[in-house]
Amino acid sequence: MKKIIALVPMKGNSERVKNKNLRLFNGQPLYHVVVKELLKSKLISEIVINTDSENIKKDVNANFPSVKIVDRPVEIQGDFVPMNDIIGYDMSQTDGDVYIQTHSTSPLLKIATVDKALETFLASEACDSVFSVTRFQTRFYWEDGRPVNHNPKELLRTQDLPPVFEDNSNFYIFTKQSFKEADGKRIGIKPLMYPIDKLEAVDIDEPQDFIIAEGLYKILTENA
């Protein structure tokens, strides 16, 4: 059986939502939601949190003793360090066959979705990586007003338009080999897009996203 490692990188400082990872979300630190889901996985062998924050480390040790902590070196700390550099370091510190990287900022992501995506990757010989996307069928325009996926002279029904897919950053599945062959990128040379539900794909990037995600989480968990 392949060893699957989940990577959850978390920095202490966040520009747009202050102290985002430890901010209370429905009564618990935000990152707890994702880690608790990952711990339910029937496929993931290990969870790794890469961080530069002593507060996050203390909280992880107190609440999730089975989670491995990787200290983020100074040279890959800061707001402008590419995520792929952090992933590359994490892989150098671990020994996994398959990696899935996700974010604490995706609190509506369900482990059933994660496991199905992993199963798809493991069963496929056609792709070297998988990444989650959100499917849209609506009229998009470039900044200069040019249409992206439709002809304004032909007002087709939106359901008849060609779909456009957004990399929603919920998760990426890859291997050390695919990462290397793609010149240090989590999306490989032969990637597979994995569409997920729009509600699950909600990502916290701005302060208003936190409010939206928390409200949806409360509604969905109450009705589960």
Backbone as CSV, one residue per row, in Angstrom:
resi,resn,N_x,N_y,N_z,CA_x,CA_y,CA_z,C_x,C_y,C_z
1,MET,0.843,-1.202,0.000,0.000,0.000,0.000,0.876,1.249,0.000
2,LYS,0.529,2.207,-0.836,1.326,3.420,-0.946,1.164,4.303,0.285
3,LYS,2.267,4.903,0.679,2.232,5.830,1.807,1.833,7.212,1.296
4,ILE,0.702,7.695,1.782,0.180,8.998,1.354,0.347,9.988,2.495
5,ILE,0.989,11.096,2.184,1.238,12.137,3.183,0.464,13.395,2.814
6,ALA,-0.245,13.935,3.792,-0.974,15.187,3.598,-0.129,16.341,4.117
7,LEU,0.070,17.343,3.281,0.836,18.527,3.652,-0.116,19.692,3.897
8,VAL,0.013,20.321,5.056,-0.836,21.477,5.393,0.077,22.623,5.835
9,PRO,0.600,23.399,4.896,1.502,24.498,5.268,0.743,25.643,5.934
10,MET,1.316,26.199,7.008,0.663,27.303,7.717,1.709,28.274,8.241
11,LYS,1.641,29.506,7.812,2.536,30.516,8.359,1.832,31.275,9.473
12,GLY,2.627,31.863,10.370,2.049,32.583,11.493,1.416,33.892,11.085
13,ASN,2.072,34.590,10.172,1.575,35.894,9.751,0.731,35.761,8.491
14,SER,-0.436,36.372,8.485,-1.273,36.399,7.285,-1.656,37.847,7.002
15,GLU,-1.489,38.247,5.764,-1.644,39.647,5.396,-3.082,40.147,5.487
16,ARG,-4.002,39.432,4.861,-5.358,39.965,4.720,-6.302,39.583,5.855
17,VAL,-6.126,38.398,6.419,-6.936,37.988,7.571,-5.972,37.712,8.714
18,LYS,-5.901,38.608,9.690,-4.908,38.536,10.756,-5.025,37.241,11.558
19,ASN,-3.870,36.619,11.775,-3.798,35.397,12.587,-4.810,34.348,12.117
20,LYS,-4.919,34.225,10.810,-5.989,33.437,10.186,-6.052,31.984,10.658
21,ASN,-4.926,31.317,10.711,-4.944,29.885,11.009,-5.428,29.551,12.412
22,LEU,-5.187,30.473,13.364,-5.613,30.243,14.747,-6.879,31.009,15.107
23,ARG,-7.394,31.764,14.178,-8.627,32.504,14.446,-9.787,31.530,14.662
24,LEU,-10.623,31.821,15.636,-11.716,30.907,15.952,-12.713,30.833,14.803
25,PHE,-13.040,29.593,14.447,-13.985,29.299,13.372,-15.003,28.325,13.949
26,ASN,-16.204,28.787,14.175,-17.237,27.966,14.809,-16.745,27.394,16.145
27,GLY,-16.016,28.220,16.886,-15.589,27.821,18.226,-14.266,27.104,18.336
28,GLN,-13.554,26.923,17.224,-12.263,26.246,17.255,-11.309,26.932,16.282
29,PRO,-10.009,26.828,16.499,-9.072,27.420,15.545,-9.337,26.901,14.135
30,LEU,-9.243,27.773,13.176,-9.595,27.432,11.792,-8.923,26.158,11.299
31,TYR,-7.628,26.016,11.551,-6.920,24.871,10.982,-7.403,23.543,11.559
32,HIS,-8.013,23.566,12.745,-8.524,22.329,13.355,-9.531,21.637,12.447
33,VAL,-10.335,22.425,11.748,-11.405,21.860,10.918,-10.829,20.950,9.845
34,VAL,-9.818,21.431,9.137,-9.218,20.643,8.061,-8.442,19.450,8.611
35,VAL,-7.682,19.662,9.673,-6.897,18.555,10.235,-7.811,17.436,10.731
36,LYS,-8.904,17.790,11.378,-9.844,16.769,11.849,-10.430,15.973,10.684
37,GLU,-10.693,16.633,9.561,-11.186,15.913,8.381,-10.112,14.977,7.850
38,LEU,-8.879,15.453,7.743,-7.797,14.629,7.215,-7.552,13.401,8.081
39,LEU,-7.728,13.540,9.382,-7.533,12.407,10.297,-8.571,11.308,10.094
40,LYS,-9.680,11.640,9.443,-10.721,10.645,9.158,-10.395,9.799,7.928
41,SER,-9.392,10.197,7.162,-9.112,9.537,5.887,-8.741,8.074,6.068
42,LYS,-9.233,7.269,5.144,-8.884,5.847,5.140,-7.614,5.590,4.333
43,LEU,-7.082,6.642,3.712,-5.929,6.482,2.826,-4.681,7.226,3.296
44,ILE,-4.858,8.332,3.985,-3.723,9.164,4.386,-2.992,8.546,5.578
45,SER,-1.686,8.363,5.433,-0.876,7.737,6.477,-0.336,8.738,7.480
46,GLU,-0.072,9.957,7.013,0.587,10.934,7.875,0.169,12.342,7.473
47,ILE,0.045,13.211,8.467,-0.247,14.619,8.228,0.961,15.429,8.669
48,VAL,1.399,16.342,7.808,2.572,17.164,8.086,2.183,18.635,8.026
49,ILE,2.497,19.359,9.082,2.258,20.805,9.115,3.599,21.518,9.106
50,ASN,3.810,22.295,8.064,5.012,23.121,7.943,4.660,24.515,8.437
51,THR,5.396,25.021,9.433,5.055,26.336,9.977,6.278,27.072,10.490
52,ASP,6.146,28.402,10.560,7.174,29.257,11.149,6.701,29.836,12.477
53,SER,5.546,29.364,12.958,4.904,29.947,14.135,5.021,29.054,15.361
54,GLU,5.567,29.604,16.444,5.649,28.862,17.697,4.254,28.631,18.286
55,ASN,3.361,29.587,18.092,1.991,29.433,18.596,1.267,28.291,17.903
56,ILE,1.440,28.186,16.591,0.817,27.088,15.856,1.421,25.762,16.305
57,LYS,2.730,25.706,16.447,3.397,24.471,16.887,2.870,24.007,18.244
58,LYS,2.738,24.943,19.180,2.238,24.601,20.511,0.814,24.058,20.436
59,ASP,-0.007,24.683,19.601,-1.397,24.252,19.485,-1.498,22.874,18.831
60,VAL,-0.678,22.643,17.822,-0.672,21.332,17.162,-0.248,20.249,18.151
61,ASN,0.828,20.495,18.869,1.323,19.502,19.833,0.288,19.194,20.911
62,ALA,-0.466,20.219,21.310,-1.458,20.040,22.367,-2.707,19.315,21.890
63,ASN,-3.077,19.522,20.629,-4.351,18.997,20.134,-4.234,17.852,19.126
64,PHE,-3.107,17.771,18.442,-2.943,16.731,17.414,-1.547,16.113,17.525
65,PRO,-1.302,15.343,18.576,0.046,14.798,18.799,0.535,13.870,17.695
66,SER,-0.369,13.317,16.888,0.058,12.419,15.817,0.520,13.169,14.574
67,VAL,0.275,14.468,14.528,0.647,15.272,13.364,2.122,15.660,13.464
68,LYS,2.837,15.477,12.370,4.257,15.830,12.323,4.416,17.310,12.005
69,ILE,5.304,17.978,12.734,5.603,19.392,12.488,6.953,19.511,11.793
70,VAL,6.985,20.297,10.728,8.233,20.618,10.041,8.491,22.108,10.226
71,ASP,9.600,22.434,10.846,9.955,23.839,11.050,10.347,24.467,9.717
72,ARG,9.747,25.605,9.409,10.036,26.284,8.149,11.347,27.065,8.259
73,PRO,12.337,26.730,7.443,13.615,27.455,7.503,13.442,28.935,7.145
74,VAL,14.329,29.750,7.670,14.254,31.195,7.449,14.249,31.531,5.965
75,GLU,15.012,30.783,5.176,15.141,31.113,3.746,13.854,30.900,2.959
76,ILE,12.884,30.182,3.520,11.600,30.049,2.815,10.451,30.597,3.658
77,GLN,10.775,31.586,4.489,9.748,32.286,5.246,9.420,33.610,4.561
78,GLY,8.209,34.112,4.815,7.826,35.406,4.242,6.625,35.292,3.325
79,ASP,6.080,36.438,2.972,4.842,36.484,2.188,5.047,36.239,0.697
80,PHE,6.288,36.296,0.233,6.515,36.215,-1.200,7.240,34.939,-1.630
81,VAL,7.321,33.989,-0.716,7.957,32.705,-1.040,6.955,31.816,-1.765
82,PRO,7.292,31.303,-2.941,6.362,30.433,-3.675,6.005,29.179,-2.863
83,MET,4.741,28.796,-2.917,4.299,27.599,-2.200,5.059,26.365,-2.655
84,ASN,5.428,26.300,-3.930,6.155,25.136,-4.421,7.510,24.969,-3.733
85,ASP,8.129,26.068,-3.301,9.392,25.969,-2.570,9.173,25.302,-1.215
86,ILE,8.060,25.637,-0.579,7.731,25.047,0.722,7.410,23.571,0.562
87,ILE,6.665,23.247,-0.483,6.333,21.845,-0.746,7.598,21.032,-1.020
88,GLY,8.494,21.600,-1.818,9.742,20.918,-2.119,10.530,20.610,-0.853
89,TYR,10.549,21.551,0.079,11.253,21.335,1.348,10.561,20.239,2.158
90,ASP,9.236,20.279,2.212,8.492,19.262,2.968,8.769,17.861,2.431
91,MET,8.847,17.731,1.119,9.107,16.420,0.537,10.521,15.948,0.857
92,SER,11.450,16.902,0.999,12.821,16.527,1.346,12.931,16.040,2.792
93,GLN,11.928,16.383,3.604,11.930,16.020,5.022,11.038,14.817,5.329
94,THR,10.427,14.265,4.302,9.489,13.154,4.502,9.722,12.074,3.451
95,ASP,9.133,10.934,3.676,9.311,9.813,2.750,7.946,9.245,2.382
96,GLY,7.298,9.869,1.423,5.985,9.427,0.990,5.994,8.977,-0.452
97,ASP,5.035,8.145,-0.804,4.865,7.732,-2.201,3.993,8.726,-2.962
98,VAL,2.986,9.240,-2.252,2.046,10.194,-2.837,1.826,11.308,-1.815
99,TYR,1.701,12.526,-2.332,1.452,13.679,-1.457,0.159,14.368,-1.862
100,ILE,-0.577,14.829,-0.861,-1.729,15.687,-1.114,-1.540,16.941,-0.273
101,GLN,-1.514,18.075,-0.942,-1.354,19.342,-0.230,-2.682,20.074,-0.205
102,THR,-3.070,20.500,0.975,-4.291,21.266,1.113,-4.026,22.459,2.012
103,HIS,-5.051,23.244,2.291,-4.885,24.460,3.082,-5.860,24.465,4.256
104,SER,-5.460,25.115,5.336,-6.366,25.302,6.472,-7.513,26.221,6.097
105,THR,-7.356,26.938,4.988,-8.361,27.920,4.558,-9.477,27.304,3.716
106,SER,-9.551,25.975,3.700,-10.617,25.275,2.967,-11.450,24.452,3.952
107,PRO,-12.141,25.108,4.872,-12.813,24.384,5.965,-14.055,23.604,5.559
108,LEU,-14.556,23.791,4.345,-15.751,23.059,3.918,-15.404,21.805,3.121
109,LEU,-14.116,21.590,2.880,-13.679,20.409,2.148,-13.936,19.156,2.972
110,LYS,-14.558,18.160,2.356,-14.913,16.923,3.055,-13.923,15.803,2.744
111,ILE,-13.700,14.955,3.726,-12.734,13.883,3.538,-13.207,12.881,2.486
112,ALA,-14.514,12.743,2.313,-15.013,11.840,1.260,-14.536,12.306,-0.105
113,THR,-14.513,13.619,-0.312,-14.034,14.179,-1.576,-12.540,13.930,-1.734
114,VAL,-11.796,14.153,-0.671,-10.352,13.940,-0.699,-10.020,12.482,-1.009
115,ASP,-10.684,11.567,-0.318,-10.404,10.145,-0.542,-10.766,9.706,-1.964
116,LYS,-11.873,10.221,-2.487,-12.257,9.871,-3.860,-11.235,10.395,-4.866
117,ALA,-10.726,11.600,-4.619,-9.710,12.159,-5.506,-8.428,11.338,-5.441
118,LEU,-8.054,10.916,-4.238,-6.868,10.069,-4.090,-7.061,8.731,-4.794
119,GLU,-8.231,8.148,-4.658,-8.524,6.874,-5.318,-8.456,7.035,-6.837
120,THR,-8.956,8.150,-7.337,-8.895,8.422,-8.777,-7.454,8.491,-9.244
121,PHE,-6.631,9.185,-8.472,-5.215,9.304,-8.835,-4.520,7.949,-8.804
122,LEU,-4.751,7.189,-7.759,-4.087,5.896,-7.610,-4.489,4.911,-8.699
123,ALA,-5.715,5.039,-9.195,-6.223,4.109,-10.210,-5.870,4.525,-11.628
124,SER,-5.406,5.756,-11.795,-5.165,6.278,-13.141,-3.721,6.075,-13.581
125,GLU,-3.560,5.703,-14.839,-2.232,5.622,-15.431,-2.013,6.755,-16.426
126,ALA,-3.033,7.591,-16.588,-2.970,8.652,-17.594,-2.502,9.988,-17.034
127,CYS,-2.536,10.147,-15.703,-2.161,11.442,-15.123,-1.024,11.271,-14.121
128,ASP,-0.257,12.346,-13.947,0.822,12.317,-12.967,0.507,13.170,-11.747
129,SER,-0.647,13.856,-11.787,-1.050,14.721,-10.683,-2.536,15.022,-10.821
130,VAL,-3.116,15.500,-9.733,-4.542,15.860,-9.710,-4.666,17.181,-8.959
131,PHE,-5.522,18.075,-9.456,-5.794,19.283,-8.682,-7.272,19.622,-8.746
132,SER,-7.763,20.179,-7.643,-9.192,20.467,-7.535,-9.552,21.740,-8.287
133,VAL,-10.706,21.713,-8.914,-11.182,22.863,-9.685,-12.665,23.095,-9.411
134,THR,-13.084,24.312,-9.709,-14.500,24.659,-9.666,-14.964,24.907,-11.093
135,ARG,-16.072,24.296,-11.451,-16.601,24.389,-12.816,-17.581,25.558,-12.923
136,PHE,-17.387,26.385,-13.936,-18.283,27.516,-14.162,-18.835,27.461,-15.581
137,GLN,-20.105,27.741,-15.705,-20.717,27.931,-17.022,-21.463,29.253,-16.990
138,THR,-20.729,30.289,-17.263,-21.276,31.641,-17.282,-20.428,32.463,-18.242
139,ARG,-20.821,33.690,-18.499,-20.119,34.507,-19.483,-18.954,35.242,-18.830
140,PHE,-17.747,34.899,-19.258,-16.548,35.537,-18.750,-15.961,36.494,-19.777
141,TYR,-15.323,37.550,-19.266,-14.667,38.543,-20.117,-13.256,38.809,-19.598
142,TRP,-12.351,39.110,-20.515,-11.030,39.584,-20.143,-11.142,41.026,-19.652
143,GLU,-10.092,41.530,-19.054,-10.103,42.878,-18.493,-10.405,43.949,-19.536
144,ASP,-9.977,43.703,-20.767,-10.190,44.695,-21.826,-11.560,44.573,-22.485
145,GLY,-12.423,43.696,-21.954,-13.777,43.568,-22.480,-13.955,42.465,-23.505
146,ARG,-12.884,41.792,-23.894,-13.007,40.687,-24.853,-13.641,39.478,-24.165
147,PRO,-14.563,38.804,-24.846,-15.186,37.615,-24.249,-14.192,36.456,-24.160
148,VAL,-14.323,35.667,-23.120,-13.426,34.530,-22.909,-13.992,33.251,-23.518
149,ASN,-15.241,32.964,-23.226,-15.792,31.655,-23.584,-17.137,31.738,-24.308
150,HIS,-17.385,32.861,-24.964,-18.673,33.000,-25.648,-18.583,34.087,-26.711
151,ASN,-19.547,34.087,-27.580,-19.681,35.102,-28.623,-20.846,36.007,-28.242
152,PRO,-20.591,37.287,-27.920,-21.670,38.187,-27.500,-22.784,38.340,-28.531
153,LYS,-22.473,38.013,-29.793,-23.487,38.122,-30.851,-24.420,36.911,-30.857
154,GLU,-24.022,35.879,-30.163,-24.835,34.669,-30.061,-25.133,34.417,-28.583
155,LEU,-26.262,34.860,-28.121,-26.598,34.729,-26.703,-27.090,33.323,-26.389
156,LEU,-26.131,32.415,-26.311,-26.466,31.044,-25.942,-26.894,30.996,-24.482
157,ARG,-27.685,30.011,-24.134,-28.010,29.790,-22.733,-26.720,29.462,-21.984
158,THR,-26.616,29.929,-20.751,-25.374,29.692,-20.019,-25.068,28.198,-19.880
159,GLN,-26.100,27.388,-19.772,-25.860,25.944,-19.641,-25.313,25.328,-20.925
160,ASP,-25.384,26.074,-22.035,-24.851,25.581,-23.304,-23.451,26.128,-23.602
161,LEU,-22.944,26.995,-22.750,-21.611,27.547,-22.947,-20.542,26.525,-22.586
162,PRO,-19.368,26.602,-23.207,-18.275,25.709,-22.797,-17.852,26.050,-21.379
163,PRO,-17.677,25.065,-20.524,-17.309,25.348,-19.135,-15.885,25.900,-19.012
164,VAL,-15.699,26.693,-17.985,-14.371,27.210,-17.631,-14.073,26.699,-16.218
165,PHE,-12.827,26.325,-15.971,-12.475,25.720,-14.690,-11.483,26.594,-13.928
166,GLU,-11.776,26.807,-12.657,-10.910,27.591,-11.781,-10.094,26.664,-10.881
167,ASP,-8.809,26.884,-10.826,-7.967,26.209,-9.845,-8.345,26.795,-8.491
168,ASN,-9.113,26.033,-7.691,-9.641,26.591,-6.447,-8.704,26.422,-5.254
169,SER,-7.556,25.794,-5.468,-6.509,25.690,-4.442,-6.913,24.855,-3.230
170,ASN,-7.962,24.036,-3.378,-8.379,23.203,-2.241,-7.410,22.046,-1.997
171,PHE,-6.988,21.382,-3.071,-5.984,20.326,-2.891,-5.245,20.037,-4.192
172,TYR,-4.043,19.492,-4.009,-3.177,19.080,-5.118,-2.601,17.715,-4.745
173,ILE,-2.619,16.799,-5.677,-2.085,15.458,-5.452,-0.940,15.238,-6.439
174,PHE,0.184,14.730,-5.945,1.367,14.605,-6.794,2.350,13.641,-6.149
175,THR,3.432,13.387,-6.822,4.502,12.540,-6.293,5.825,13.296,-6.379
176,LYS,6.840,12.770,-5.741,8.164,13.402,-5.847,8.632,13.420,-7.302
177,GLN,8.328,12.348,-8.011,8.757,12.262,-9.402,8.039,13.289,-10.272
178,SER,6.722,13.394,-10.117,5.977,14.355,-10.938,6.387,15.787,-10.598
179,PHE,6.660,16.042,-9.328,7.103,17.366,-8.879,8.437,17.726,-9.531
180,LYS,9.336,16.769,-9.568,10.651,16.991,-10.172,10.538,17.178,-11.681
181,GLU,9.758,16.329,-12.344,9.628,16.411,-13.803,8.932,17.693,-14.255
182,ALA,8.132,18.281,-13.363,7.450,19.538,-13.682,8.252,20.743,-13.203
183,ASP,9.547,20.552,-13.004,10.448,21.635,-12.584,10.019,22.250,-11.259
184,GLY,9.671,21.390,-10.303,9.346,21.861,-8.969,7.974,22.478,-8.846
185,LYS,7.001,21.864,-9.501,5.620,22.363,-9.436,4.689,21.228,-9.027
186,ARG,3.675,21.567,-8.207,2.754,20.548,-7.718,1.806,20.060,-8.804
187,ILE,1.495,20.903,-9.783,0.712,20.466,-10.947,1.691,19.926,-11.971
188,GLY,1.552,18.652,-12.270,2.536,17.993,-13.119,2.368,18.264,-14.602
189,ILE,3.058,17.457,-15.392,3.034,17.600,-16.853,1.744,17.031,-17.428
190,LYS,1.202,16.010,-16.775,-0.045,15.385,-17.237,-1.089,15.424,-16.109
191,PRO,-1.569,16.605,-15.791,-2.494,16.726,-14.658,-3.929,16.354,-15.014
192,LEU,-4.673,15.984,-13.999,-6.105,15.731,-14.130,-6.839,16.753,-13.269
193,MET,-7.785,17.474,-13.867,-8.612,18.397,-13.100,-9.714,17.603,-12.404
194,TYR,-9.941,17.919,-11.123,-10.941,17.206,-10.337,-11.982,18.205,-9.844
195,PRO,-13.133,18.304,-10.526,-14.158,19.271,-10.115,-14.766,18.901,-8.773
196,ILE,-14.947,19.906,-7.914,-15.627,19.687,-6.642,-16.765,20.693,-6.502
197,ASP,-17.661,20.414,-5.578,-18.829,21.257,-5.358,-18.411,22.682,-4.989
198,LYS,-19.142,23.659,-5.477,-18.799,25.063,-5.227,-18.793,25.405,-3.739
199,LEU,-19.686,24.805,-2.976,-19.708,25.090,-1.544,-18.459,24.531,-0.858
200,GLU,-18.068,23.327,-1.242,-16.864,22.741,-0.668,-15.626,23.539,-1.031
201,ALA,-15.674,24.197,-2.168,-14.506,24.894,-2.695,-14.287,26.273,-2.087
202,VAL,-15.171,26.714,-1.210,-15.023,28.045,-0.605,-13.660,28.148,0.084
203,ASP,-12.918,29.192,-0.269,-11.580,29.393,0.271,-11.523,30.727,1.004
204,ILE,-10.865,30.751,2.139,-10.766,31.976,2.932,-9.510,32.736,2.544
205,ASP,-9.714,33.853,1.879,-8.611,34.681,1.418,-8.748,36.120,1.905
206,GLU,-9.989,36.570,2.020,-10.301,37.918,2.482,-11.160,37.841,3.746
207,PRO,-11.238,38.937,4.527,-12.052,38.919,5.754,-13.497,38.499,5.515
208,GLN,-14.095,38.934,4.400,-15.486,38.564,4.132,-15.627,37.073,3.812
209,ASP,-14.553,36.468,3.299,-14.577,35.027,3.031,-14.739,34.246,4.331
210,PHE,-14.116,34.742,5.385,-14.203,34.075,6.689,-15.650,34.048,7.164
211,ILE,-16.323,35.172,7.013,-17.725,35.282,7.435,-18.599,34.333,6.619
212,ILE,-18.388,34.315,5.303,-19.173,33.457,4.409,-18.936,31.980,4.731
213,ALA,-17.654,31.606,4.859,-17.312,30.204,5.113,-17.863,29.727,6.453
214,GLU,-17.754,30.563,7.477,-18.249,30.170,8.795,-19.764,30.025,8.791
215,GLY,-20.455,30.945,8.104,-21.910,30.855,8.016,-22.353,29.594,7.295
216,LEU,-21.699,29.287,6.178,-22.026,28.073,5.426,-21.723,26.824,6.244
217,TYR,-20.597,26.846,6.954,-20.206,25.681,7.764,-21.260,25.374,8.823
218,LYS,-21.742,26.420,9.489,-22.761,26.241,10.521,-24.033,25.668,9.932
219,ILE,-24.455,26.195,8.789,-25.684,25.722,8.144,-25.537,24.261,7.718
220,LEU,-24.417,23.935,7.088,-24.217,22.586,6.560,-24.050,21.549,7.667
221,THR,-23.359,21.910,8.747,-23.170,20.944,9.831,-24.455,20.728,10.625
222,GLU,-25.257,21.782,10.744,-26.528,21.652,11.442,-27.520,20.781,10.672
223,ASN,-27.406,20.813,9.339,-28.325,20.059,8.499,-27.778,18.717,8.049
224,ALA,-26.590,18.393,8.522,-25.960,17.123,8.101,-26.691,15.922,8.685
